[in-house]
């Protein structure tokens, strides 16, 4: 097989979304490791964490508004 026909598995979808089924980590380093970590969206736990990260600030704002 020639070099140009080999497919290289790139775990970065759209340049920002990490999706690698072979990687057992839920949190993976970003392309620039100094920038922190990102979720591995090949894992189900990643979606649960994402939902929690989105719901938490909304719940805090709603709680503050209700206590006024």
C-alpha positions as CSV (number, residue, x, y, z in Angstrom):
1,X,0.0,0.0,0.0
2,X,1.4,3.4,-0.9
3,X,1.9,6.1,1.7
4,X,-0.8,8.3,0.3
5,X,-3.5,5.6,0.7
6,X,-2.7,4.9,4.4
7,X,-5.2,6.5,6.7
8,X,-3.9,8.1,9.8
9,X,-6.3,8.1,12.7
10,X,-6.7,11.6,14.0
11,X,-8.6,11.7,17.2
12,X,-9.4,15.4,16.8
13,X,-12.7,15.9,15.1
14,X,-13.3,19.4,13.7
15,X,-10.0,20.4,15.2
16,X,-11.3,20.8,18.7
17,X,-13.3,17.7,19.7
18,X,-11.3,14.8,21.0
19,X,-12.8,11.4,20.1
20,X,-10.6,8.3,20.6
21,X,-12.1,4.9,21.5
22,X,-8.7,3.4,22.0
23,X,-7.8,6.0,24.7
24,X,-9.1,4.8,28.1
25,X,-8.9,8.3,29.6
26,X,-12.0,10.4,30.0
27,X,-9.9,13.6,30.4
28,X,-7.2,13.9,27.8
29,X,-4.6,16.6,27.3
30,X,-5.4,19.2,24.7
31,X,-3.3,19.6,21.5
32,X,-1.4,22.3,23.4
33,X,-0.9,20.5,26.7
34,X,-0.2,23.8,28.5
35,X,-3.9,24.7,27.7
36,X,-5.2,22.0,30.0
37,X,-7.5,19.0,29.4
38,X,-10.5,18.2,27.3
39,X,-13.1,15.4,27.4
40,X,-12.7,12.3,25.4
41,X,-16.1,12.1,23.7
42,X,-15.7,8.4,22.9
43,X,-16.6,7.7,26.5
44,X,-20.1,7.8,27.9
45,X,-18.8,9.4,31.1
46,X,-17.7,12.4,29.1
47,X,-21.4,13.3,28.2
48,X,-22.4,13.0,31.8
49,X,-19.6,15.3,32.9
50,X,-20.5,17.7,30.2
51,X,-24.2,17.8,31.3
52,X,-23.1,18.4,34.9
53,X,-20.8,21.2,33.9
54,X,-23.6,22.9,31.9
55,X,-26.3,22.4,34.5
56,X,-24.3,23.5,37.6
57,X,-24.0,27.2,36.7
58,X,-27.6,27.3,35.5
59,X,-28.8,25.9,38.8
60,X,-26.7,28.4,40.8
61,X,-28.2,31.3,38.9
62,X,-31.7,30.0,39.4
63,X,-31.1,29.5,43.1
64,X,-29.8,33.0,43.4
65,X,-32.8,34.4,41.6
66,X,-35.2,32.4,43.7
67,X,-33.6,33.6,47.0
68,X,-33.9,37.3,46.1
